[in-house]
Amino acid sequence: MISWDNFYVFAIGAGLCWLVAAFVSLRKLKTTFISYVILGFQMLGLVILSVFIIGLSLRLERWPMKTMGEIRLWYVFFLSLTGYITYKRWYYRWILLFTTLMSVVFMIINVLRPELHHQSVMPALRSVWFVPHVIIYMLSYAFMACTFLIALSGLFTQNARYIHACDDLVRGGLSLFTIAMLLGAVWAKEAWGHYWTWDAKEIWAAVTWMCYLLYIHFRDSKPKQYTISYLILLFAFLSLQMCWYGVNIFPSLKENLHNYV
């Protein structure tokens, strides 16, 4: 029976597949065979993780997205998927290695902190709106993570050509982020009676949303200011980390309605 007790087996399997795909993608010589090898190992890793998610869902009799440990599963899944899409679209040879390393770190945290997987489910999390809210947020976070890695590389190498990939990823990620915020508002109305409560997590979500919106407006008005654009993306990603888990780390922000993970 699939459970958190044997998650490490699936984590090792998926991690090894993604590492193989990442190291093969670093080769300068690209052939059809190499492309299929990368695709095969990347998809095999996703299948292995998917099997665990589906098996865990059957065991829990619900979708696993109620605790921070469970939500990390979706982030790892979407980060690996988005990393491959980014590689395939722009052929940045290093992107798969970085997204794989980030995914492995999150899986290691889940293995080393089993207490994250046995928290009770709050009544507020049983809403039908919660599932699409979390799924879309995790997908948008994956887009933003790839954007962060590309912006960081572009900043240090002073490579202006990376900015166009950032533009596309930010527009896609921000669109998903906006939808997730709207779904969250509907969920909040059902759970707590208000669309917006000025909760710490809600405030940081709004700050993050405005940071990425600032990037889009800055790119439209100052298209040649690549360095500043990259810096805005780095700051926006830091804001995103506060929105995701920072509000549960700092003591002054722990007393919030979203402190359930």
C-alpha positions in Angstrom: 0.0 0.0 0.0 1.3 3.4 -1.0 1.9 5.7 2.0 4.3 8.3 3.3 6.4 5.5 4.8 7.5 4.4 1.3 7.6 7.8 -0.3 11.4 7.7 -0.3 11.3 4.9 -2.8 9.3 7.0 -5.3 11.4 10.1 -4.5 14.6 8.3 -5.3 13.2 6.8 -8.5 11.8 10.1 -9.8 14.9 12.1 -8.7 17.3 9.7 -10.5 15.2 9.9 -13.7 15.2 13.7 -13.6 18.9 13.8 -12.9 19.6 11.6 -15.9 17.5 13.9 -18.1 19.2 17.0 -16.7 22.7 15.8 -17.2 22.0 14.6 -20.8 20.4 18.0 -21.5 23.7 19.6 -20.7 25.3 18.1 -23.8 25.9 20.7 -26.6 25.3 18.1 -29.3 21.6 17.6 -29.8 20.2 14.7 -31.8 16.8 13.2 -32.2 17.9 10.3 -30.0 19.1 12.6 -27.2 15.9 14.5 -27.3 13.9 11.3 -26.9 16.2 10.2 -24.0 15.6 13.5 -22.2 11.8 13.3 -22.8 11.7 9.7 -21.7 13.5 10.1 -18.4 11.7 13.4 -17.6 8.3 11.8 -18.2 9.2 8.6 -16.4 10.1 10.7 -13.3 6.7 12.4 -13.6 4.9 9.1 -13.9 6.7 7.7 -10.8 5.6 10.7 -8.8 2.1 10.6 -10.3 1.8 6.9 -9.2 2.6 8.0 -5.6 0.2 10.9 -5.7 -2.7 8.7 -7.0 -1.9 5.9 -4.6 -1.8 8.4 -1.7 -5.1 9.8 -2.8 -6.7 6.4 -2.7 -5.3 5.7 0.8 -6.4 9.1 2.2 -9.7 9.0 0.2 -9.0 12.7 -0.8 -6.6 14.6 -3.0 -3.3 15.2 -1.1 -3.3 18.9 -0.7 -4.2 19.6 2.9 -0.7 19.9 4.5 2.5 21.6 3.5 4.0 18.1 2.8 1.2 17.2 0.5 1.3 20.6 -1.3 5.0 20.1 -1.9 4.2 17.0 -4.0 2.3 19.2 -6.5 5.0 21.8 -6.5 7.6 19.2 -7.4 5.3 17.8 -10.1 4.6 21.1 -11.7 8.1 22.4 -11.3 9.5 19.4 -13.2 6.9 19.6 -15.9 7.3 23.4 -16.3 11.1 22.9 -16.3 10.9 20.5 -19.3 8.5 22.8 -21.1 10.9 25.7 -20.6 13.8 23.6 -21.9 11.9 22.4 -24.9 10.7 25.9 -25.8 13.9 27.8 -25.4 16.6 25.1 -25.1 18.3 26.5 -22.1 20.6 23.5 -21.3 20.9 24.3 -17.6 17.2 24.8 -16.7 16.5 21.1 -16.2 19.4 20.7 -13.8 18.2 23.6 -11.6 14.5 22.6 -11.6 15.6 19.0 -10.7 17.8 20.2 -7.9 14.9 22.3 -6.5 12.5 19.4 -6.8 15.0 17.0 -5.1 15.4 19.5 -2.2 11.6 19.6 -1.7 11.4 15.8 -1.8 14.2 15.5 0.8 12.3 17.8 3.1 9.3 15.6 2.8 11.3 12.5 3.6 13.1 14.1 6.6 10.1 15.8 8.1 7.4 13.1 8.4 5.4 15.2 11.0 4.3 17.4 8.1 2.1 14.5 6.8 -0.1 13.8 9.8 -1.9 17.0 10.5 -5.6 17.1 10.9 -7.8 18.6 8.2 -9.5 21.9 9.1 -13.1 22.3 8.1 -12.3 25.3 6.0 -10.1 23.1 3.7 -12.9 20.8 2.8 -14.4 23.3 0.4 -14.8 22.4 -3.3 -13.0 25.6 -4.2 -9.8 24.7 -2.3 -8.6 22.0 -4.7 -8.5 24.2 -7.9 -7.2 27.1 -5.8 -4.1 25.0 -4.7 -3.5 23.3 -8.0 -3.5 26.5 -10.0 -1.3 28.3 -7.4 1.3 25.5 -7.5 1.4 25.6 -11.3 1.9 29.4 -11.2 4.6 29.0 -8.6 6.4 26.6 -10.9 6.2 29.1 -13.8 7.7 31.8 -11.4 10.5 29.4 -10.2 11.6 28.9 -13.8 11.4 32.7 -14.4 13.6 33.2 -11.3 16.2 30.8 -12.5 16.3 32.4 -16.0 16.4 35.9 -14.5 19.2 34.9 -12.2 21.3 33.5 -15.0 20.6 36.5 -17.2 21.6 38.9 -14.5 25.0 37.2 -13.8 25.8 36.6 -17.5 24.3 40.0 -18.6 22.6 38.1 -21.3 19.7 40.1 -22.7 18.2 37.3 -24.8 16.9 35.6 -21.6 14.4 38.4 -21.0 12.0 37.2 -23.7 11.6 33.8 -22.0 11.0 35.7 -18.8 8.3 37.7 -20.5 6.4 34.7 -21.7 6.7 32.8 -18.4 5.6 35.8 -16.3 2.5 36.4 -18.4 1.5 32.8 -18.1 2.4 32.5 -14.4 0.7 35.8 -13.5 -2.5 34.7 -15.3 -2.6 31.5 -13.3 -1.7 33.4 -10.1 -4.6 35.8 -10.7 -7.1 33.0 -11.3 -5.9 31.3 -8.1 -6.4 34.5 -6.1 -9.9 34.9 -7.4 -10.7 31.2 -6.6 -9.2 31.8 -3.2 -11.5 34.8 -2.6 -14.5 32.7 -3.4 -13.3 30.0 -1.1 -12.6 32.5 1.7 -16.2 33.8 1.3 -17.5 30.3 1.8 -15.1 29.4 4.7 -14.9 32.6 6.7 -17.7 34.9 5.3 -15.4 37.4 3.6 -13.8 37.6 0.2 -10.8 39.4 1.7 -9.7 39.6 5.3 -6.3 41.4 5.1 -4.7 38.2 6.4 -0.9 38.1 6.2 -0.9 35.5 3.4 -3.5 37.5 1.4 -1.4 40.7 1.8 1.7 39.0 0.6 -0.2 37.4 -2.3 -1.3 40.9 -3.3 2.3 42.2 -3.0 3.6 39.4 -5.1 0.9 39.9 -7.7 1.8 43.7 -7.9 5.5 42.9 -8.2 5.0 40.7 -11.3 2.5 43.2 -12.7 5.2 45.9 -12.1 7.6 43.8 -14.2 5.2 43.6 -17.1 4.5 47.4 -17.0 8.2 48.1 -16.7 9.1 45.9 -19.7 6.5 47.7 -21.8 7.8 51.1 -20.8 11.5 50.4 -20.6 12.2 47.4 -22.9 15.9 48.0 -23.0 16.5 48.1 -19.2 17.3 44.4 -18.9 19.2 44.5 -15.6 16.4 46.3 -13.7 13.9 43.9 -15.2 15.9 40.9 -13.9 16.2 42.5 -10.5 12.4 43.1 -10.3 11.9 39.4 -11.0 14.3 38.4 -8.3 12.5 40.6 -5.8 9.1 39.3 -6.9 10.3 35.7 -6.3 11.4 36.6 -2.8 8.0 38.1 -2.2 6.5 34.8 -3.5 8.4 32.9 -0.9 6.9 35.1 1.8 3.5 34.5 0.4 4.0 30.7 0.2 5.7 29.7 3.5 7.3 32.8 4.9 4.1 33.8 6.7 4.3 30.5 8.7 8.0 31.0 9.7 8.1 34.5 11.1 6.5 34.6 14.6 4.8 38.0 14.0 2.9 36.5 10.9 2.0 33.1 12.3 -1.4 34.3 13.6 -3.3 34.2 10.3 -6.2 32.3 8.8 -3.9 30.4 6.5 -1.7 28.9 9.2 -2.9 25.4 8.5 0.3 24.0 6.8 
